[in-house]
């Protein structure tokens, strides 16, 4: 399905919202829209579908930005929510040969309920995972790229509808019109028009990033930019070039200066040198004949830093979650967060497997984030995977809650922990098939803990803090 012309969707939306947000926030954040002739009524932004001809409805009316969730819409966690039970399941997932180590963070209502490490950093040289053990985030990094671009939009040095070619003059797709029309928002929402995961195999074969961006000019287009969704890593990372051109800072430096340091993400870094230079970090693991085998991190996807370059600990991710649940407005404004979390394109392919098939009514992609209709509740989400690392992150606006789970082994087993927590937070009946471990009381957990298994380390709810030590 083709989108209506871009001009028809632009300035009228801003005019309709001018009375809603603070004037300074409007000036910064509403730059998603280009100047256009005024009209009496706003024209809705088109619903872009994942595949042409798909008739599935959008999870919500896609808008370039939207108002923050009203405070009265936020509900407390149900009385049945049992953090200790959830933490016991996280710990059990590191027993035996399930996964070597896990870092989990849970925040709610502006407080850190849990930021803890479980298991070990390296099966060949075991050290306990703690709240400051650094894991590779893989594609959870995409939210940092969207956030970094949003900060430049608020600065006035960038617009959501800025054209990529204006900041990267040698950029080209195989169609001149597409080259000229591709925008910042298109890149961050995977609406470039390329086939899925274009040139990812070349990334995995150690090709250099700039070599691959030049090859984009020879790749076939499946649609015009803005008209369809297909997940990207190479094309997504064009946003790093845009950040450099707009700010004068290399992408890694800009993220560190504008996001990591202001939020107090003191263990976080970007790149291979960042994780290997960390005081404590979790090695990646793959399965071998003799169980888990520890490896060195592969450099490949670090070459596309906006797509997969960030490293962080449980303590760091707690701060990231607090910021994206609206509790660090000194760094990330509420209008900016609402913009970043608003879906722009439908992604029905997300409904096809595992717990998503059972729980999701609809799915979309925003600006570095996925957005789910989870049994009638909005959940902002992303997953990440590179060799030896996996990660999941979810925000639940109706509960003012955020969850982050990272682990250092190529296993799907911990994936079921995230919907287990979301179900508990929303008061939904759980599905026991997602995990092969059951909640244990502290007494049973202690009694069943294997000999030599490290104790969990970090913050738990009995001493919840706004910032980790």
PyMOL commands that set and color helices and strands:
alter all, ss='L'
color gray80, all
select helices_A, chain A and resi 6-9+11-17+23-32+71-73+83-92+138-155+164-167+176-181+184-188+200-204+209-218+238-247+251-263+272-276+300-303+305-308+314-324+334-340+348-351+354-359+397-399+415-426+432-434+442-448+461-463
alter helices_A, ss='H'
color red, helices_A
select strands_A, chain A and resi 101-108+111-119+135-136+269-270+285-288+291-294+310-312+345-346+360-365+370-374+377-386+389-396+401-407+457-459
alter strands_A, ss='S'
color yellow, strands_A
deselect
rebuild
show_as cartoon
